[in-house]
Amino acid sequence: MTVPPQSDAPDLPLAAAFPAADRDRWRELVREVLRKSRRAAEDTPLDEVEGLISTTTYDGITVGPLYTADDAPPGRPGLPPYARGVGPGSEVLAAWDVRQRHAHPDPAVDREAIKADLENGVTSIWLVLGPGGMPVEDLATALEGVLLDIAPIVLDAGPQAVQAAAALLELAPAARGNLGLDPLGLAARTGAEPDLTGIAELTGGHPGLRTIMVDATTYHDAGGSDVQELGCSIAAGVGYLRALTDAGLTVDQALAEVEFRYAATADQFLTIAKLRAARRLWARVAEAGGGTGRGQRQHAVTSSAMMTARDPWVNMLRTTIAAFAAGVGGADAVTVQPFDAALGLPDDFARRIARNTQSLLLEESSLSRVADPAGGSWYVESLTEELAQAAWRWFQRIEAAGGLAAALRTGLIAGELATTWERRQDALAHRRDPITGVSEFPNLAERRPERAKAPEPLGGGLPRVRYAQDFEQLRDAADAAADRPKVFLATLGSVAQYTARATFAANLFQSGGIETVLGTVDEFAGSDTTVACLCSADKVYAEEAATAARALREAGAGKVWLAGKGEYAGVDDYVFTGCDALGVLRTTLDDLGVAR
Protein backbone atom coordinates (compact mmCIF):
# COMPACT_ATOMS: atom_id res chain seq x y z
CA MET A 1 0.00 0.00 0.00
CA THR A 2 1.31 3.40 -0.94
CA VAL A 3 1.00 6.12 1.67
CA PRO A 4 0.11 9.45 0.06
CA PRO A 5 2.60 12.23 0.75
CA GLN A 6 1.77 14.77 3.45
CA SER A 7 0.08 17.84 2.06
CA ASP A 8 2.24 20.92 1.58
CA ALA A 9 -0.82 23.15 1.96
CA PRO A 10 -0.34 25.85 4.62
CA ASP A 11 -2.27 25.69 7.86
CA LEU A 12 -5.66 27.33 7.63
CA PRO A 13 -6.34 29.74 10.50
CA LEU A 14 -10.03 29.01 10.98
CA ALA A 15 -10.78 32.29 12.74
CA ALA A 16 -8.88 34.47 10.29
CA ALA A 17 -12.02 35.67 8.54
CA PHE A 18 -13.66 36.82 11.75
CA PRO A 19 -12.93 39.90 13.85
CA ALA A 20 -11.43 39.39 17.27
CA ALA A 21 -13.96 38.47 19.94
CA ASP A 22 -15.14 41.38 22.01
CA ARG A 23 -17.40 41.09 25.07
CA ASP A 24 -19.12 44.43 24.51
CA ARG A 25 -19.91 43.54 20.91
CA TRP A 26 -21.43 40.27 22.16
CA ARG A 27 -23.48 42.26 24.67
CA GLU A 28 -24.73 44.52 21.90
CA LEU A 29 -25.95 41.53 19.91
CA VAL A 30 -27.63 40.03 22.99
CA ARG A 31 -29.28 43.36 23.79
CA GLU A 32 -30.75 43.49 20.29
CA VAL A 33 -32.24 40.01 20.69
CA LEU A 34 -33.65 40.93 24.11
CA ARG A 35 -35.04 44.18 22.72
CA LYS A 36 -37.05 42.26 20.13
CA SER A 37 -38.52 40.12 22.89
CA ARG A 38 -39.19 43.25 25.01
CA ARG A 39 -36.80 42.19 27.74
CA ALA A 40 -34.43 45.10 27.10
CA ALA A 41 -34.56 48.62 25.71
CA GLU A 42 -32.31 50.21 23.10
CA ASP A 43 -30.63 52.25 25.81
CA THR A 44 -30.11 49.43 28.29
CA PRO A 45 -26.51 49.84 29.52
CA LEU A 46 -24.21 47.14 28.20
CA ASP A 47 -22.99 46.22 31.66
CA GLU A 48 -26.58 45.32 32.62
CA VAL A 49 -27.30 43.03 29.67
CA GLU A 50 -25.81 39.87 31.13
CA GLY A 51 -27.85 40.29 34.30
CA LEU A 52 -31.04 40.11 32.25
CA ILE A 53 -30.31 36.52 31.24
CA SER A 54 -28.53 35.33 34.38
CA THR A 55 -30.09 32.96 36.91
CA THR A 56 -29.61 32.58 40.65
CA THR A 57 -29.26 29.31 42.54
CA TYR A 58 -30.86 28.58 45.91
CA ASP A 59 -27.54 29.59 47.44
CA GLY A 60 -27.65 33.05 45.89
CA ILE A 61 -24.93 32.21 43.35
CA THR A 62 -25.43 34.00 40.03
CA VAL A 63 -25.03 31.82 36.97
CA GLY A 64 -24.13 34.04 34.06
CA PRO A 65 -24.60 33.45 30.34
CA LEU A 66 -20.91 33.79 29.45
CA TYR A 67 -17.63 32.84 31.10
CA THR A 68 -14.07 33.51 29.97
CA ALA A 69 -10.53 32.67 31.04
CA ASP A 70 -10.64 35.70 33.34
CA ASP A 71 -13.30 34.08 35.52
CA ALA A 72 -11.49 31.06 36.97
CA PRO A 73 -8.21 29.58 35.74
CA PRO A 74 -8.05 25.82 36.29
CA GLY A 75 -5.62 24.10 38.63
CA ARG A 76 -3.80 20.81 38.10
CA PRO A 77 -5.35 17.32 38.44
CA GLY A 78 -4.15 15.30 41.40
CA LEU A 79 -2.67 18.25 43.28
CA PRO A 80 -3.95 20.24 46.27
CA PRO A 81 -6.62 21.48 46.78
CA TYR A 82 -7.85 18.46 44.79
CA ALA A 83 -10.81 20.17 43.13
CA ARG A 84 -9.71 18.39 39.95
CA GLY A 85 -9.39 14.99 41.62
CA VAL A 86 -7.21 13.23 44.16
CA GLY A 87 -5.47 10.89 41.75
CA PRO A 88 -2.08 11.47 40.13
CA GLY A 89 -3.61 13.16 37.09
CA SER A 90 -4.02 11.70 33.64
CA GLU A 91 -1.16 9.20 33.99
CA VAL A 92 -3.17 6.67 36.00
CA LEU A 93 -6.96 6.53 35.78
CA ALA A 94 -9.31 4.05 37.38
CA ALA A 95 -13.03 3.41 37.07
CA TRP A 96 -15.11 4.51 40.00
CA ASP A 97 -16.56 1.98 42.41
CA VAL A 98 -20.03 0.82 41.27
CA ARG A 99 -21.92 0.60 44.56
CA GLN A 100 -25.42 -0.87 44.83
CA ARG A 101 -27.73 -0.28 47.81
CA HIS A 102 -29.66 -3.16 49.44
CA ALA A 103 -32.32 -2.64 52.10
CA HIS A 104 -34.66 -5.62 51.84
CA PRO A 105 -35.68 -6.90 55.30
CA ASP A 106 -35.37 -10.54 54.18
CA PRO A 107 -31.69 -11.66 54.23
CA ALA A 108 -32.37 -14.45 51.72
CA VAL A 109 -33.69 -11.94 49.20
CA ASP A 110 -30.73 -9.66 49.87
CA ARG A 111 -28.31 -12.57 49.39
CA GLU A 112 -29.62 -13.40 45.92
CA ALA A 113 -29.75 -9.73 44.90
CA ILE A 114 -26.21 -9.11 46.13
CA LYS A 115 -24.97 -12.17 44.25
CA ALA A 116 -26.64 -11.00 41.02
CA ASP A 117 -25.15 -7.54 41.40
CA LEU A 118 -21.60 -8.69 42.03
CA GLU A 119 -21.78 -11.08 39.08
CA ASN A 120 -22.97 -8.32 36.75
CA GLY A 121 -20.84 -5.23 37.18
CA VAL A 122 -21.32 -4.03 40.77
CA THR A 123 -18.04 -3.70 42.68
CA SER A 124 -19.22 -2.89 46.24
CA ILE A 125 -22.33 -3.33 48.36
CA TRP A 126 -24.12 -0.71 50.45
CA LEU A 127 -26.08 -2.70 53.03
CA VAL A 128 -28.82 -1.14 55.16
CA LEU A 129 -29.27 -2.85 58.52
CA GLY A 130 -31.34 -2.30 61.61
CA PRO A 131 -34.63 -0.34 61.65
CA GLY A 132 -34.42 0.73 58.01
CA GLY A 133 -33.45 -2.59 56.49
CA MET A 134 -32.37 -6.11 57.41
CA PRO A 135 -31.82 -7.26 61.03
CA VAL A 136 -28.17 -7.03 62.09
CA GLU A 137 -28.17 -10.64 63.25
CA ASP A 138 -28.91 -11.76 59.68
CA LEU A 139 -25.77 -10.17 58.25
CA ALA A 140 -23.97 -13.48 57.80
CA THR A 141 -26.94 -14.93 55.90
CA ALA A 142 -27.08 -11.97 53.51
CA LEU A 143 -23.33 -12.10 52.81
CA GLU A 144 -23.09 -15.87 52.44
CA GLY A 145 -20.85 -16.69 49.50
CA VAL A 146 -19.52 -13.12 49.14
CA LEU A 147 -15.73 -12.84 49.00
CA LEU A 148 -15.44 -10.16 51.66
CA ASP A 149 -11.70 -9.68 51.16
CA ILE A 150 -12.47 -8.64 47.57
CA ALA A 151 -15.93 -7.06 47.52
CA PRO A 152 -16.11 -3.97 49.79
CA ILE A 153 -19.12 -3.73 52.11
CA VAL A 154 -20.47 -0.37 53.26
CA LEU A 155 -22.73 -0.60 56.31
CA ASP A 156 -25.63 1.71 57.11
CA ALA A 157 -27.14 0.62 60.41
CA GLY A 158 -28.22 3.85 62.10
CA PRO A 159 -28.52 3.37 65.87
CA GLN A 160 -27.13 -0.17 65.58
CA ALA A 161 -23.97 0.90 63.76
CA VAL A 162 -21.56 -0.35 66.44
CA GLN A 163 -23.28 -3.76 66.63
CA ALA A 164 -23.27 -4.05 62.84
CA ALA A 165 -19.60 -3.12 62.66
CA ALA A 166 -18.74 -5.76 65.25
CA ALA A 167 -20.77 -8.34 63.34
CA LEU A 168 -18.97 -7.59 60.06
CA LEU A 169 -15.52 -7.69 61.67
CA GLU A 170 -16.34 -11.00 63.36
CA LEU A 171 -17.54 -12.39 60.04
CA ALA A 172 -14.58 -11.09 58.05
CA PRO A 173 -11.63 -9.49 59.90
CA ALA A 174 -10.12 -8.64 56.51
CA ALA A 175 -13.30 -6.96 55.24
CA ARG A 176 -12.97 -3.87 53.09
CA GLY A 177 -15.31 -0.88 52.70
CA ASN A 178 -16.78 1.29 55.44
CA LEU A 179 -18.31 0.46 58.83
CA GLY A 180 -20.73 3.34 58.38
CA LEU A 181 -20.54 5.05 61.78
CA ASP A 182 -22.17 8.48 61.59
CA PRO A 183 -23.54 9.56 64.99
CA LEU A 184 -23.90 13.18 63.88
CA GLY A 185 -25.84 12.13 60.80
CA LEU A 186 -27.98 9.87 62.97
CA ALA A 187 -28.72 12.85 65.23
CA ALA A 188 -29.77 14.87 62.19
CA ARG A 189 -32.09 12.09 61.01
CA THR A 190 -33.63 11.18 64.37
CA GLY A 191 -33.24 14.18 66.65
CA ALA A 192 -31.32 12.05 69.15
CA GLU A 193 -28.29 13.39 70.99
CA PRO A 194 -25.10 12.28 69.16
CA ASP A 195 -22.60 10.11 70.96
CA LEU A 196 -19.09 10.26 69.51
CA THR A 197 -17.43 8.34 72.32
CA GLY A 198 -15.97 5.04 71.31
CA ILE A 199 -15.77 5.60 67.55
CA ALA A 200 -11.98 5.55 67.73
CA GLU A 201 -12.05 2.05 69.19
CA LEU A 202 -13.08 0.61 65.83
CA THR A 203 -10.30 2.34 63.89
CA GLY A 204 -6.98 0.89 62.85
CA GLY A 205 -5.80 -2.61 62.08
CA HIS A 206 -8.12 -3.05 59.11
CA PRO A 207 -6.48 -1.96 55.84
CA GLY A 208 -9.01 -0.87 53.25
CA LEU A 209 -11.76 -0.45 55.85
CA ARG A 210 -12.84 3.02 56.92
CA THR A 211 -14.86 3.68 60.03
CA ILE A 212 -16.92 6.80 59.38
CA MET A 213 -19.37 7.74 56.65
CA VAL A 214 -20.44 11.40 56.69
CA ASP A 215 -23.87 11.13 55.07
CA ALA A 216 -24.62 14.59 53.69
CA THR A 217 -27.68 13.34 51.80
CA THR A 218 -29.61 13.81 55.07
CA TYR A 219 -29.42 17.59 54.56
CA HIS A 220 -30.18 17.34 50.86
CA ASP A 221 -33.20 15.12 51.52
CA ALA A 222 -34.53 17.75 53.96
CA GLY A 223 -34.79 20.22 51.08
CA GLY A 224 -31.40 21.82 51.59
CA SER A 225 -29.24 23.52 48.99
CA ASP A 226 -25.87 22.44 47.66
CA VAL A 227 -24.01 24.89 49.88
CA GLN A 228 -25.94 23.75 52.95
CA GLU A 229 -25.19 20.11 52.14
CA LEU A 230 -21.50 20.90 51.71
CA GLY A 231 -21.16 23.04 54.82
CA CYS A 232 -22.95 20.53 57.05
CA SER A 233 -20.78 17.70 55.72
CA ILE A 234 -17.56 19.57 56.43
CA ALA A 235 -18.80 20.46 59.91
CA ALA A 236 -19.55 16.78 60.56
CA GLY A 237 -16.15 15.77 59.23
CA VAL A 238 -14.41 18.28 61.49
CA GLY A 239 -16.40 16.95 64.45
CA TYR A 240 -15.14 13.44 63.74
CA LEU A 241 -11.54 14.60 63.27
CA ARG A 242 -11.67 16.23 66.69
CA ALA A 243 -13.07 13.09 68.31
CA LEU A 244 -10.51 10.81 66.65
CA THR A 245 -7.48 13.02 67.37
CA ASP A 246 -8.64 13.51 70.96
CA ALA A 247 -8.62 9.71 71.23
CA GLY A 248 -4.97 9.60 70.18
CA LEU A 249 -5.02 9.27 66.38
CA THR A 250 -2.84 11.54 64.28
CA VAL A 251 -4.53 13.94 61.89
CA ASP A 252 -3.55 11.79 58.90
CA GLN A 253 -4.84 8.64 60.60
CA ALA A 254 -8.12 10.40 61.34
CA LEU A 255 -8.43 11.70 57.79
CA ALA A 256 -7.97 8.16 56.48
CA GLU A 257 -11.02 6.95 58.48
CA VAL A 258 -13.57 9.36 56.96
CA GLU A 259 -15.61 9.04 53.76
CA PHE A 260 -18.32 11.42 52.54
CA ARG A 261 -21.65 10.67 50.87
CA TYR A 262 -23.25 13.35 48.65
CA ALA A 263 -26.40 13.54 46.58
CA ALA A 264 -26.07 13.71 42.79
CA THR A 265 -28.97 15.37 40.98
CA ALA A 266 -30.13 15.87 37.42
CA ASP A 267 -28.62 19.38 37.55
CA GLN A 268 -25.36 18.08 36.16
CA PHE A 269 -23.28 21.23 36.45
CA LEU A 270 -24.18 21.87 40.07
CA THR A 271 -23.44 18.24 40.90
CA ILE A 272 -20.06 18.35 39.15
CA ALA A 273 -19.13 21.61 40.87
CA LYS A 274 -20.41 20.41 44.27
CA LEU A 275 -18.19 17.33 44.28
CA ARG A 276 -15.20 19.36 43.15
CA ALA A 277 -15.90 22.01 45.79
CA ALA A 278 -16.24 19.33 48.49
CA ARG A 279 -12.70 18.12 47.81
CA ARG A 280 -11.42 21.69 47.90
CA LEU A 281 -13.12 22.29 51.26
CA TRP A 282 -11.83 19.09 52.85
CA ALA A 283 -8.32 19.80 51.59
CA ARG A 284 -8.52 23.16 53.39
CA VAL A 285 -9.55 21.38 56.60
CA ALA A 286 -6.68 18.90 56.27
CA GLU A 287 -4.24 21.72 55.62
CA ALA A 288 -5.46 23.70 58.64
CA GLY A 289 -5.11 20.60 60.81
CA GLY A 290 -1.59 19.89 59.64
CA GLY A 291 -2.53 16.77 57.71
CA THR A 292 -1.05 15.51 54.47
CA GLY A 293 -3.97 13.35 53.31
CA ARG A 294 -4.56 12.68 49.63
CA GLY A 295 -7.94 14.35 49.55
CA GLN A 296 -11.55 13.53 50.29
CA ARG A 297 -13.02 10.12 49.46
CA GLN A 298 -16.51 10.55 48.01
CA HIS A 299 -19.55 8.35 47.55
CA ALA A 300 -22.18 9.97 45.29
CA VAL A 301 -25.72 8.60 45.30
CA THR A 302 -28.45 9.74 42.95
CA SER A 303 -30.84 12.02 44.82
CA SER A 304 -33.86 10.57 46.63
CA ALA A 305 -35.50 14.01 46.67
CA MET A 306 -35.63 14.19 42.86
CA MET A 307 -37.20 10.74 42.43
CA THR A 308 -40.86 10.55 41.48
CA ALA A 309 -43.55 7.99 42.19
CA ARG A 310 -45.50 9.18 39.14
CA ASP A 311 -44.19 8.27 35.70
CA PRO A 312 -41.30 6.53 37.49
CA TRP A 313 -39.62 5.49 34.24
CA VAL A 314 -38.47 9.09 33.81
CA ASN A 315 -36.28 8.41 36.85
CA MET A 316 -34.05 6.34 34.56
CA LEU A 317 -33.20 9.55 32.71
CA ARG A 318 -32.72 11.55 35.90
CA THR A 319 -30.38 8.99 37.41
CA THR A 320 -28.39 8.64 34.20
CA ILE A 321 -27.69 12.37 34.16
CA ALA A 322 -26.89 12.35 37.87
CA ALA A 323 -24.53 9.37 37.54
CA PHE A 324 -22.80 11.06 34.61
CA ALA A 325 -22.34 14.20 36.70
CA ALA A 326 -21.02 12.17 39.64
CA GLY A 327 -18.47 10.49 37.40
CA VAL A 328 -17.40 13.75 35.78
CA GLY A 329 -17.27 15.38 39.21
CA GLY A 330 -14.75 12.78 40.36
CA ALA A 331 -16.71 10.63 42.82
CA ASP A 332 -14.80 7.57 44.02
CA ALA A 333 -17.98 5.49 44.33
CA VAL A 334 -21.38 5.97 42.70
CA THR A 335 -24.79 4.52 43.54
CA VAL A 336 -27.62 4.76 41.03
CA GLN A 337 -30.96 4.35 42.74
CA PRO A 338 -33.41 2.04 40.92
CA PHE A 339 -36.12 3.91 39.01
CA ASP A 340 -38.84 2.49 41.27
CA ALA A 341 -37.19 3.55 44.54
CA ALA A 342 -40.02 5.96 45.41
CA LEU A 343 -42.57 3.14 45.03
CA GLY A 344 -41.06 0.67 47.49
CA LEU A 345 -38.54 -2.17 47.31
CA PRO A 346 -36.98 -2.37 43.82
CA ASP A 347 -37.34 -5.50 41.71
CA ASP A 348 -34.65 -7.36 39.75
CA PHE A 349 -35.29 -5.40 36.56
CA ALA A 350 -34.93 -2.03 38.30
CA ARG A 351 -31.65 -3.06 39.94
CA ARG A 352 -30.34 -4.36 36.60
CA ILE A 353 -31.09 -1.06 34.88
CA ALA A 354 -29.44 0.83 37.75
CA ARG A 355 -26.18 -1.10 37.54
CA ASN A 356 -26.19 -1.15 33.72
CA THR A 357 -26.50 2.64 33.71
CA GLN A 358 -23.09 2.78 35.31
CA SER A 359 -21.68 0.04 33.11
CA LEU A 360 -22.69 2.00 30.03
CA LEU A 361 -21.04 5.19 31.33
CA LEU A 362 -17.87 3.35 32.25
CA GLU A 363 -17.51 0.83 29.45
CA GLU A 364 -19.28 2.30 26.42
CA SER A 365 -18.86 6.01 27.13
CA SER A 366 -15.33 5.58 28.54
CA LEU A 367 -16.11 8.31 31.04
CA SER A 368 -13.50 7.16 33.55
CA ARG A 369 -10.71 7.35 30.98
CA VAL A 370 -10.59 11.13 31.13
CA ALA A 371 -9.03 13.04 34.01
CA ASP A 372 -11.44 15.70 35.28
CA PRO A 373 -13.51 16.09 32.08
CA ALA A 374 -14.96 19.38 33.35
CA GLY A 375 -11.56 20.85 34.15
CA GLY A 376 -10.83 24.04 32.28
CA SER A 377 -14.49 24.84 31.75
CA TRP A 378 -14.56 28.43 32.94
CA TYR A 379 -18.16 28.01 34.07
CA VAL A 380 -17.47 24.86 36.09
CA GLU A 381 -14.28 26.29 37.58
CA SER A 382 -16.10 29.47 38.59
CA LEU A 383 -19.09 27.59 39.99
CA THR A 384 -16.78 25.28 41.95
CA GLU A 385 -15.04 28.23 43.56
CA GLU A 386 -18.26 30.06 44.39
CA LEU A 387 -19.80 26.96 45.95
CA ALA A 388 -16.65 26.37 47.98
CA GLN A 389 -16.52 29.95 49.26
CA ALA A 390 -20.23 30.01 50.17
CA ALA A 391 -20.05 26.58 51.82
CA TRP A 392 -17.03 27.64 53.86
CA ARG A 393 -18.98 30.64 55.18
CA TRP A 394 -21.89 28.34 56.13
CA PHE A 395 -19.43 25.94 57.79
CA GLN A 396 -17.99 28.86 59.78
CA ARG A 397 -21.49 29.79 60.97
CA ILE A 398 -21.98 26.23 62.20
CA GLU A 399 -18.62 26.28 63.96
CA ALA A 400 -19.45 29.64 65.56
CA ALA A 401 -22.65 28.07 66.88
CA GLY A 402 -20.61 25.39 68.66
CA GLY A 403 -20.27 22.78 65.92
CA LEU A 404 -22.75 20.60 64.08
CA ALA A 405 -24.19 18.89 67.17
CA ALA A 406 -24.96 22.22 68.79
CA ALA A 407 -26.33 23.68 65.55
CA LEU A 408 -28.68 20.71 65.26
CA ARG A 409 -29.71 21.02 68.88
CA THR A 410 -30.53 24.74 68.69
CA GLY A 411 -32.44 24.43 65.42
CA LEU A 412 -29.99 26.47 63.33
CA ILE A 413 -29.63 23.70 60.75
CA ALA A 414 -33.33 22.85 60.62
CA GLY A 415 -34.30 26.51 60.29
CA GLU A 416 -31.94 27.23 57.41
CA LEU A 417 -32.94 24.06 55.56
CA ALA A 418 -36.64 24.86 56.07
CA THR A 419 -36.14 28.32 54.58
CA THR A 420 -34.52 26.83 51.48
CA TRP A 421 -37.24 24.18 51.18
CA GLU A 422 -39.91 26.88 51.38
CA ARG A 423 -38.27 28.75 48.50
CA ARG A 424 -37.90 25.54 46.51
CA GLN A 425 -41.55 24.64 47.12
CA ASP A 426 -42.57 28.01 45.73
CA ALA A 427 -40.49 27.42 42.59
CA LEU A 428 -41.97 23.94 42.22
CA ALA A 429 -45.53 25.22 42.72
CA HIS A 430 -45.06 27.84 40.02
CA ARG A 431 -43.28 25.28 37.80
CA ARG A 432 -40.13 27.37 37.60
CA ASP A 433 -38.55 24.08 38.64
CA PRO A 434 -40.42 21.69 36.34
CA ILE A 435 -40.71 17.96 37.03
CA THR A 436 -41.10 15.95 33.85
CA GLY A 437 -43.94 13.44 34.06
CA VAL A 438 -45.39 15.13 37.13
CA SER A 439 -45.77 18.91 36.94
CA GLU A 440 -45.01 18.85 33.20
CA PHE A 441 -46.23 16.33 30.61
CA PRO A 442 -48.15 14.08 33.04
CA ASN A 443 -49.58 10.80 31.82
CA LEU A 444 -53.03 10.17 33.31
CA ALA A 445 -53.20 6.79 31.60
CA GLU A 446 -50.00 5.46 33.18
CA ARG A 447 -50.03 2.06 34.84
CA ARG A 448 -47.45 2.23 37.57
CA PRO A 449 -45.62 -0.90 38.66
CA GLU A 450 -46.55 -2.26 42.07
CA ARG A 451 -43.79 -2.79 44.59
CA ALA A 452 -43.59 -4.23 48.11
CA LYS A 453 -43.49 -1.57 50.80
CA ALA A 454 -39.98 -0.60 51.83
CA PRO A 455 -39.02 -0.36 55.53
CA GLU A 456 -39.73 3.05 57.00
CA PRO A 457 -36.62 5.23 57.10
CA LEU A 458 -35.43 6.63 60.39
CA GLY A 459 -37.31 9.75 61.44
CA GLY A 460 -37.80 12.21 64.25
CA GLY A 461 -35.20 14.74 63.16
CA LEU A 462 -34.85 16.60 59.88
CA PRO A 463 -37.73 15.98 57.46
CA ARG A 464 -37.46 13.89 54.29
CA VAL A 465 -38.99 15.51 51.23
CA ARG A 466 -39.38 14.78 47.55
CA TYR A 467 -39.75 17.57 45.01
CA ALA A 468 -42.78 15.91 43.41
CA GLN A 469 -44.67 15.22 46.62
CA ASP A 470 -47.22 18.06 46.49
CA PHE A 471 -48.26 17.36 42.91
CA GLU A 472 -48.38 13.63 43.58
CA GLN A 473 -50.63 14.11 46.60
CA LEU A 474 -53.13 15.87 44.33
CA ARG A 475 -52.83 13.08 41.75
CA ASP A 476 -53.56 10.57 44.50
CA ALA A 477 -56.64 12.52 45.58
CA ALA A 478 -57.94 12.71 42.02
CA ASP A 479 -57.34 8.99 41.49
CA ALA A 480 -59.24 8.17 44.67
CA ALA A 481 -62.34 10.11 43.61
CA ALA A 482 -65.40 8.11 42.61
CA ASP A 483 -65.29 9.78 39.19
CA ARG A 484 -62.23 11.30 37.58
CA PRO A 485 -62.41 15.12 38.07
CA LYS A 486 -62.72 16.93 34.79
CA VAL A 487 -62.20 20.41 33.31
CA PHE A 488 -63.71 21.46 30.00
CA LEU A 489 -61.34 23.36 27.71
CA ALA A 490 -63.62 25.72 25.78
CA THR A 491 -61.89 26.64 22.54
CA LEU A 492 -62.42 29.89 20.67
CA GLY A 493 -61.37 30.67 17.11
CA SER A 494 -59.36 28.48 14.78
CA VAL A 495 -57.17 25.50 15.65
CA ALA A 496 -54.08 27.63 15.14
CA GLN A 497 -55.44 30.23 17.55
CA TYR A 498 -56.37 27.96 20.45
CA THR A 499 -53.97 25.01 20.27
CA ALA A 500 -51.02 26.50 22.16
CA ARG A 501 -53.05 27.60 25.16
CA ALA A 502 -55.29 24.55 25.15
CA THR A 503 -52.17 22.38 25.29
CA PHE A 504 -50.78 24.49 28.11
CA ALA A 505 -54.03 24.32 30.10
CA ALA A 506 -54.36 20.55 29.58
CA ASN A 507 -50.80 20.02 30.79
CA LEU A 508 -51.45 22.11 33.90
CA PHE A 509 -54.77 20.55 34.94
CA GLN A 510 -53.61 17.00 34.21
CA SER A 511 -50.62 17.50 36.55
CA GLY A 512 -53.21 17.38 39.34
CA GLY A 513 -54.88 14.24 37.99
CA ILE A 514 -57.69 16.25 36.38
CA GLU A 515 -58.92 15.06 33.01
CA THR A 516 -59.39 17.69 30.31
CA VAL A 517 -62.00 17.63 27.56
CA LEU A 518 -61.62 19.80 24.49
CA GLY A 519 -64.61 21.35 22.73
CA THR A 520 -66.46 24.48 21.72
CA VAL A 521 -68.47 26.58 24.15
CA ASP A 522 -71.69 25.05 22.79
CA GLU A 523 -70.49 21.56 23.77
CA PHE A 524 -69.94 22.39 27.44
CA ALA A 525 -73.46 21.40 28.54
CA GLY A 526 -72.75 17.71 27.85
CA SER A 527 -69.28 17.65 29.40
CA ASP A 528 -70.31 16.42 32.88
CA THR A 529 -68.30 19.06 34.75
CA THR A 530 -68.85 22.46 36.33
CA VAL A 531 -65.40 23.92 35.60
CA ALA A 532 -64.38 25.38 32.25
CA CYS A 533 -61.27 27.07 30.90
CA LEU A 534 -61.33 29.35 27.86
CA CYS A 535 -58.48 28.76 25.42
CA SER A 536 -57.50 30.98 22.51
CA ALA A 537 -55.33 33.92 21.44
CA ASP A 538 -55.45 37.41 22.96
CA LYS A 539 -57.00 38.88 19.85
CA VAL A 540 -59.86 36.39 20.00
CA TYR A 541 -60.31 36.95 23.74
CA ALA A 542 -60.78 40.67 23.17
CA GLU A 543 -63.72 39.97 20.88
CA GLU A 544 -65.28 36.79 22.32
CA ALA A 545 -64.13 36.04 25.91
CA ALA A 546 -66.88 37.91 27.75
CA THR A 547 -69.65 36.45 25.58
CA ALA A 548 -68.19 32.94 25.88
CA ALA A 549 -67.89 33.22 29.66
CA ARG A 550 -71.53 34.27 29.92
CA ALA A 551 -72.62 31.36 27.73
CA LEU A 552 -70.65 28.93 29.90
CA ARG A 553 -72.35 30.29 33.02
CA GLU A 554 -75.76 29.88 31.45
CA ALA A 555 -74.83 26.27 30.55
CA GLY A 556 -74.00 25.46 34.19
CA ALA A 557 -70.35 26.41 34.71
CA GLY A 558 -69.65 27.26 38.32
CA LYS A 559 -66.07 28.33 37.62
CA VAL A 560 -64.58 29.84 34.47
CA TRP A 561 -60.81 30.03 34.00
CA LEU A 562 -59.00 31.62 31.08
CA ALA A 563 -55.65 30.49 29.70
CA GLY A 564 -53.69 33.71 29.51
CA LYS A 565 -53.64 37.08 31.21
CA GLY A 566 -55.96 40.06 31.16
CA GLU A 567 -59.29 41.21 32.57
CA TYR A 568 -62.41 39.78 30.98
CA ALA A 569 -65.98 40.00 32.22
CA GLY A 570 -67.31 36.71 33.56
CA VAL A 571 -63.87 35.11 34.01
CA ASP A 572 -63.06 34.06 37.58
CA ASP A 573 -59.32 33.51 37.31
CA TYR A 574 -56.42 32.88 34.96
CA VAL A 575 -53.81 30.20 34.24
CA PHE A 576 -50.55 31.27 32.63
CA THR A 577 -46.84 30.53 32.58
CA GLY A 578 -45.53 31.19 36.07
CA CYS A 579 -48.90 31.02 37.83
CA ASP A 580 -49.30 29.12 41.09
CA ALA A 581 -50.07 25.77 39.50
CA LEU A 582 -50.57 23.99 42.82
CA GLY A 583 -52.97 26.71 43.92
CA VAL A 584 -54.95 26.35 40.70
CA LEU A 585 -55.13 22.58 41.11
CA ARG A 586 -56.18 22.69 44.75
CA THR A 587 -58.88 25.24 43.97
CA THR A 588 -60.15 23.18 41.04
CA LEU A 589 -60.31 19.95 43.04
CA ASP A 590 -62.21 21.81 45.77
CA ASP A 591 -64.61 23.26 43.19
CA LEU A 592 -65.21 19.76 41.85
CA GLY A 593 -65.83 18.34 45.32
CA VAL A 594 -62.75 16.12 45.43
CA ALA A 595 -61.50 15.39 48.95
CA ARG A 596 -57.78 15.96 49.42
GIURTA-V603186 format. One line per field, one symbol per residue. ss: DSSP state (2 for helix, 1 for strand, 0 for the rest). phi: phi as a letter, one per 40 degrees, with the letter a starting at -180 (. if undefined). psi: psi as a letter, one per 40 degrees, with the letter a starting at -180 (. if undefined). A space follows every 10 residues. Layout:
ss->???
phi->???
psi->???
This chain:
ss->0000000000 0000000000 0022222222 2222220000 0000022222 2200110000 0110000000 0000000000 0000000022 2000001111 1100002222 2222222200 0001111112 2201022222 2200000000 0111110222 2222222222 2000001111 1022222222 0000000022 2200000011 1111102222 2000022222 2222222222 2222220000 2222200111 1111000222 2222222222 2222222200 0000000111 1100000000 0002222222 2222222220 0011100000 0000000222 2222222222 2222002220 0000000222 2222222222 2222222222 0002222222 0222222222 2222222220 0000010001 0000000000 0000000000 0000000022 2222222222 0000011111 1000222222 2222222222 0000111111 2222220000 1111100222 2222222222 2222000011 1110000000 0011100000 2222222222 200000
phi->.ccccccccc cbcccccbcd cacccccccc cccccccgba bcbcdccbcc ccbcbbcccg ccbccabbcc cacccbcgbd cgdchbccgc cbbbccccbb cbaccccccd dccccccccb hcbabbbcbg dcacddccdc ccbdgccccb ccbbcabfcb cccccccccc cadccbhacg cacccccccb gcccbccgcc cccggbdgbc bbbccccdcc ccgccccccc ccccccdcdc ccccccchcc ccccdccbbb bbcbbccccc cdcccccdcc cccccccccg cbcchccbbb bcdccccbcc fcccdccdcc cccdcccccg ccbbbccdcc dccicccccc ccccccdccc cccccfcccb cfdccgcccc cccdcccccc ccccdccccc chhccccccc gdcdcccccc ccccdccccc gcbcbcgbcb fcbcccbccc bcccdcccah bccbbbcccc cccccccccc cdbdcabccc cbgcdccbcd ccccccdccc cbgccbbcac dcccdccgab bbbcbacdcc ddcbcccccc ccccchccab cbchbhbbdg ccabbadgcc cccccccccc ccgcca
psi->hhhiiiieii ihhdedeiii ihdddddddd ddddddefei idehideedd ddfiihieee hhhiehiiee dgiiahieii fedeieifae dhiiiihhhh hhfhehdddd ddddddddef eieihhhhia debihdeedd ddehehgeed hihhigebef dddddddddd dgdeiibhef hgddddddde eihihehedd deiieghehi dhhhgedddd eeeiiddddd dddddddddd ddddddeeii dddddeehih hihhiegddd dddddddddd ddddddddee ififihhhhh hhhddeiidi fedddddddd ddddddddef idihhhhide dedahiaddd dddddddddd ddddefdeeh hgdehehddd dddddddddd dddddddddd eeidddddde eddddddddd ddddddddde fdgihheceh figeeigiih iihiihiiae biihiidedd ddddddddde idhhiihhhh iiaidddedd dddddddddd eeehiihhii ddeddeefie hihhhaiddd dddedddddd ddddeehehh ihhaiahhhe hdiihiheig dddddddddd defhh.
